[in-house]
Amino acid sequence: MRAPHVMFLGLIFMAGTLISLTFAGGWFTSSEVNVLNSISGFRAATILDTWQLQVPNIDFITVGIAAFSKMDFAFFGGVMGLLRWLFILTIGAATVWGIFTVAIYAISGLFRR
């Protein structure tokens, strides 16, 4: 999966979240902050409560990509739910295809002739 594809998914996620929160009249709660922390590429790891080191965020693969693909926004209720499924089918299929091609490329790099 190329970086522009992931950035596009992030743009859709952030725009949808901001529109949903605007319609609801709310702001970020702890659940939204946890999801936003999981979509960051790196996180801080503390060593012996003294040093801080940036390490890759594994939650990006397990939680972040799933949040990108679900499109669970408040304005996709009622009849607009059909539009949500259309987006999930097109963007979700492209995401799965991108993850699949990256996995094939990585696995083929492990098993050289």
CNS distance restraints for C-alpha pairs under 8 A (distance, minus, plus):
assign (resid   1 and name CA) (resid   5 and name CA) 6.72 0.50 0.50
assign (resid   1 and name CA) (resid   6 and name CA) 7.36 0.50 0.50
assign (resid   1 and name CA) (resid  95 and name CA) 7.38 0.50 0.50
assign (resid   1 and name CA) (resid  97 and name CA) 7.86 0.50 0.50
assign (resid   1 and name CA) (resid  98 and name CA) 4.04 0.50 0.50
assign (resid   1 and name CA) (resid  99 and name CA) 5.60 0.50 0.50
assign (resid   1 and name CA) (resid 101 and name CA) 6.90 0.50 0.50
assign (resid   1 and name CA) (resid 102 and name CA) 5.81 0.50 0.50
assign (resid   2 and name CA) (resid   6 and name CA) 6.83 0.50 0.50
assign (resid   2 and name CA) (resid  98 and name CA) 7.39 0.50 0.50
assign (resid   3 and name CA) (resid   7 and name CA) 6.15 0.50 0.50
assign (resid   4 and name CA) (resid   8 and name CA) 6.03 0.50 0.50
assign (resid   5 and name CA) (resid   9 and name CA) 6.34 0.50 0.50
assign (resid   5 and name CA) (resid  95 and name CA) 7.94 0.50 0.50
assign (resid   6 and name CA) (resid  10 and name CA) 6.22 0.50 0.50
assign (resid   7 and name CA) (resid  11 and name CA) 6.14 0.50 0.50
assign (resid   8 and name CA) (resid  12 and name CA) 6.27 0.50 0.50
assign (resid   9 and name CA) (resid  13 and name CA) 6.12 0.50 0.50
assign (resid   9 and name CA) (resid  68 and name CA) 5.84 0.50 0.50
assign (resid   9 and name CA) (resid  69 and name CA) 7.69 0.50 0.50
assign (resid  10 and name CA) (resid  14 and name CA) 6.05 0.50 0.50
assign (resid  10 and name CA) (resid  68 and name CA) 6.53 0.50 0.50
assign (resid  11 and name CA) (resid  15 and name CA) 6.02 0.50 0.50
assign (resid  12 and name CA) (resid  16 and name CA) 5.97 0.50 0.50
assign (resid  12 and name CA) (resid  68 and name CA) 7.83 0.50 0.50
assign (resid  13 and name CA) (resid  17 and name CA) 6.06 0.50 0.50
assign (resid  13 and name CA) (resid  67 and name CA) 7.78 0.50 0.50
assign (resid  13 and name CA) (resid  68 and name CA) 5.74 0.50 0.50
assign (resid  13 and name CA) (resid  71 and name CA) 6.98 0.50 0.50
assign (resid  14 and name CA) (resid  18 and name CA) 6.13 0.50 0.50
assign (resid  15 and name CA) (resid  19 and name CA) 6.13 0.50 0.50
assign (resid  16 and name CA) (resid  20 and name CA) 6.02 0.50 0.50
assign (resid  16 and name CA) (resid  71 and name CA) 7.74 0.50 0.50
assign (resid  16 and name CA) (resid  73 and name CA) 6.31 0.50 0.50
assign (resid  17 and name CA) (resid  21 and name CA) 6.12 0.50 0.50
assign (resid  17 and name CA) (resid  73 and name CA) 6.56 0.50 0.50
assign (resid  18 and name CA) (resid  22 and name CA) 6.03 0.50 0.50
assign (resid  19 and name CA) (resid  23 and name CA) 6.19 0.50 0.50
assign (resid  19 and name CA) (resid  75 and name CA) 7.96 0.50 0.50
assign (resid  20 and name CA) (resid  24 and name CA) 6.13 0.50 0.50
assign (resid  20 and name CA) (resid  73 and name CA) 5.95 0.50 0.50
assign (resid  20 and name CA) (resid  74 and name CA) 5.31 0.50 0.50
assign (resid  20 and name CA) (resid  75 and name CA) 6.10 0.50 0.50
assign (resid  21 and name CA) (resid  25 and name CA) 5.90 0.50 0.50
assign (resid  21 and name CA) (resid  26 and name CA) 5.21 0.50 0.50
assign (resid  21 and name CA) (resid  27 and name CA) 5.83 0.50 0.50
assign (resid  21 and name CA) (resid  28 and name CA) 7.70 0.50 0.50
assign (resid  22 and name CA) (resid  26 and name CA) 6.51 0.50 0.50
assign (resid  22 and name CA) (resid  27 and name CA) 7.71 0.50 0.50
assign (resid  23 and name CA) (resid  75 and name CA) 7.81 0.50 0.50
assign (resid  24 and name CA) (resid  74 and name CA) 7.92 0.50 0.50
assign (resid  28 and name CA) (resid  32 and name CA) 5.62 0.50 0.50
assign (resid  28 and name CA) (resid  33 and name CA) 6.40 0.50 0.50
assign (resid  29 and name CA) (resid  33 and name CA) 6.29 0.50 0.50
assign (resid  30 and name CA) (resid  34 and name CA) 6.12 0.50 0.50
assign (resid  31 and name CA) (resid  35 and name CA) 6.44 0.50 0.50
assign (resid  32 and name CA) (resid  36 and name CA) 6.12 0.50 0.50
assign (resid  33 and name CA) (resid  37 and name CA) 6.06 0.50 0.50
assign (resid  34 and name CA) (resid  38 and name CA) 6.26 0.50 0.50
assign (resid  35 and name CA) (resid  39 and name CA) 6.50 0.50 0.50
assign (resid  35 and name CA) (resid  63 and name CA) 7.33 0.50 0.50
assign (resid  35 and name CA) (resid  64 and name CA) 6.81 0.50 0.50
assign (resid  35 and name CA) (resid  67 and name CA) 7.42 0.50 0.50
assign (resid  36 and name CA) (resid  40 and name CA) 6.93 0.50 0.50
assign (resid  36 and name CA) (resid  64 and name CA) 7.95 0.50 0.50
assign (resid  38 and name CA) (resid  57 and name CA) 7.29 0.50 0.50
assign (resid  38 and name CA) (resid  59 and name CA) 5.20 0.50 0.50
assign (resid  38 and name CA) (resid  60 and name CA) 5.26 0.50 0.50
assign (resid  38 and name CA) (resid  63 and name CA) 6.31 0.50 0.50
assign (resid  38 and name CA) (resid  64 and name CA) 5.43 0.50 0.50
assign (resid  39 and name CA) (resid  59 and name CA) 7.26 0.50 0.50
assign (resid  39 and name CA) (resid  60 and name CA) 4.95 0.50 0.50
assign (resid  39 and name CA) (resid  63 and name CA) 7.49 0.50 0.50
assign (resid  39 and name CA) (resid  64 and name CA) 4.52 0.50 0.50
assign (resid  39 and name CA) (resid  65 and name CA) 7.52 0.50 0.50
assign (resid  40 and name CA) (resid  57 and name CA) 6.96 0.50 0.50
assign (resid  40 and name CA) (resid  60 and name CA) 6.60 0.50 0.50
assign (resid  41 and name CA) (resid  56 and name CA) 6.09 0.50 0.50
assign (resid  41 and name CA) (resid  57 and name CA) 5.49 0.50 0.50
assign (resid  41 and name CA) (resid  60 and name CA) 6.54 0.50 0.50
assign (resid  42 and name CA) (resid  54 and name CA) 6.10 0.50 0.50
assign (resid  42 and name CA) (resid  55 and name CA) 5.47 0.50 0.50
assign (resid  42 and name CA) (resid  56 and name CA) 4.44 0.50 0.50
assign (resid  42 and name CA) (resid  57 and name CA) 4.69 0.50 0.50
assign (resid  43 and name CA) (resid  54 and name CA) 5.56 0.50 0.50
assign (resid  43 and name CA) (resid  55 and name CA) 5.63 0.50 0.50
assign (resid  43 and name CA) (resid  56 and name CA) 6.33 0.50 0.50
assign (resid  43 and name CA) (resid  57 and name CA) 5.51 0.50 0.50
assign (resid  44 and name CA) (resid  52 and name CA) 6.19 0.50 0.50
assign (resid  44 and name CA) (resid  53 and name CA) 5.57 0.50 0.50
assign (resid  44 and name CA) (resid  54 and name CA) 4.63 0.50 0.50
assign (resid  44 and name CA) (resid  55 and name CA) 6.29 0.50 0.50
assign (resid  45 and name CA) (resid  52 and name CA) 5.59 0.50 0.50
assign (resid  45 and name CA) (resid  53 and name CA) 5.16 0.50 0.50
assign (resid  45 and name CA) (resid  54 and name CA) 6.08 0.50 0.50
assign (resid  45 and name CA) (resid  55 and name CA) 6.55 0.50 0.50
assign (resid  46 and name CA) (resid  50 and name CA) 6.85 0.50 0.50
assign (resid  46 and name CA) (resid  51 and name CA) 5.67 0.50 0.50
assign (resid  46 and name CA) (resid  52 and name CA) 4.49 0.50 0.50
assign (resid  46 and name CA) (resid  53 and name CA) 6.33 0.50 0.50
assign (resid  47 and name CA) (resid  51 and name CA) 5.16 0.50 0.50
assign (resid  47 and name CA) (resid  52 and name CA) 6.15 0.50 0.50
assign (resid  47 and name CA) (resid  53 and name CA) 7.52 0.50 0.50
assign (resid  58 and name CA) (resid  62 and name CA) 6.86 0.50 0.50
assign (resid  59 and name CA) (resid  63 and name CA) 5.27 0.50 0.50
assign (resid  59 and name CA) (resid  64 and name CA) 6.36 0.50 0.50
assign (resid  60 and name CA) (resid  64 and name CA) 4.34 0.50 0.50
assign (resid  60 and name CA) (resid  65 and name CA) 6.30 0.50 0.50
assign (resid  61 and name CA) (resid  65 and name CA) 5.70 0.50 0.50
assign (resid  61 and name CA) (resid  66 and name CA) 7.88 0.50 0.50
assign (resid  62 and name CA) (resid  66 and name CA) 6.79 0.50 0.50
assign (resid  63 and name CA) (resid  67 and name CA) 6.18 0.50 0.50
assign (resid  64 and name CA) (resid  68 and name CA) 6.27 0.50 0.50
assign (resid  65 and name CA) (resid  69 and name CA) 6.25 0.50 0.50
assign (resid  66 and name CA) (resid  70 and name CA) 6.15 0.50 0.50
assign (resid  67 and name CA) (resid  71 and name CA) 6.94 0.50 0.50
assign (resid  67 and name CA) (resid  72 and name CA) 7.94 0.50 0.50
assign (resid  69 and name CA) (resid  88 and name CA) 6.50 0.50 0.50
assign (resid  69 and name CA) (resid  91 and name CA) 7.15 0.50 0.50
assign (resid  69 and name CA) (resid  92 and name CA) 5.48 0.50 0.50
assign (resid  69 and name CA) (resid  95 and name CA) 7.65 0.50 0.50
assign (resid  70 and name CA) (resid  88 and name CA) 6.75 0.50 0.50
assign (resid  71 and name CA) (resid  84 and name CA) 6.98 0.50 0.50
assign (resid  71 and name CA) (resid  88 and name CA) 7.12 0.50 0.50
assign (resid  72 and name CA) (resid  76 and name CA) 7.49 0.50 0.50
assign (resid  75 and name CA) (resid  80 and name CA) 7.35 0.50 0.50
assign (resid  76 and name CA) (resid  80 and name CA) 4.84 0.50 0.50
assign (resid  76 and name CA) (resid  81 and name CA) 4.94 0.50 0.50
assign (resid  76 and name CA) (resid  83 and name CA) 7.42 0.50 0.50
assign (resid  76 and name CA) (resid  84 and name CA) 6.09 0.50 0.50
assign (resid  77 and name CA) (resid  81 and name CA) 5.28 0.50 0.50
assign (resid  79 and name CA) (resid  83 and name CA) 7.92 0.50 0.50
assign (resid  80 and name CA) (resid  84 and name CA) 6.58 0.50 0.50
assign (resid  81 and name CA) (resid  85 and name CA) 6.39 0.50 0.50
assign (resid  82 and name CA) (resid  86 and name CA) 6.32 0.50 0.50
assign (resid  83 and name CA) (resid  87 and name CA) 6.25 0.50 0.50
assign (resid  84 and name CA) (resid  88 and name CA) 6.10 0.50 0.50
assign (resid  85 and name CA) (resid  89 and name CA) 6.01 0.50 0.50
assign (resid  86 and name CA) (resid  90 and name CA) 6.31 0.50 0.50
assign (resid  87 and name CA) (resid  91 and name CA) 5.72 0.50 0.50
assign (resid  87 and name CA) (resid  92 and name CA) 7.43 0.50 0.50
assign (resid  88 and name CA) (resid  92 and name CA) 4.95 0.50 0.50
assign (resid  88 and name CA) (resid  93 and name CA) 7.53 0.50 0.50
assign (resid  89 and name CA) (resid  93 and name CA) 5.74 0.50 0.50
assign (resid  90 and name CA) (resid  94 and name CA) 6.34 0.50 0.50
assign (resid  91 and name CA) (resid  95 and name CA) 6.15 0.50 0.50
assign (resid  92 and name CA) (resid  96 and name CA) 6.18 0.50 0.50
assign (resid  93 and name CA) (resid  97 and name CA) 6.09 0.50 0.50
assign (resid  94 and name CA) (resid  98 and name CA) 6.08 0.50 0.50
assign (resid  95 and name CA) (resid  99 and name CA) 6.20 0.50 0.50
assign (resid  96 and name CA) (resid 100 and name CA) 6.03 0.50 0.50
assign (resid  97 and name CA) (resid 101 and name CA) 6.19 0.50 0.50
assign (resid  98 and name CA) (resid 102 and name CA) 6.23 0.50 0.50
assign (resid  99 and name CA) (resid 103 and name CA) 6.10 0.50 0.50
assign (resid 100 and name CA) (resid 104 and name CA) 6.20 0.50 0.50
assign (resid 101 and name CA) (resid 105 and name CA) 6.13 0.50 0.50
assign (resid 102 and name CA) (resid 106 and name CA) 6.09 0.50 0.50
assign (resid 103 and name CA) (resid 107 and name CA) 6.03 0.50 0.50
assign (resid 104 and name CA) (resid 108 and name CA) 6.00 0.50 0.50
assign (resid 105 and name CA) (resid 109 and name CA) 6.23 0.50 0.50
assign (resid 106 and name CA) (resid 110 and name CA) 6.59 0.50 0.50
assign (resid 107 and name CA) (resid 111 and name CA) 6.66 0.50 0.50
assign (resid 108 and name CA) (resid 112 and name CA) 6.66 0.50 0.50
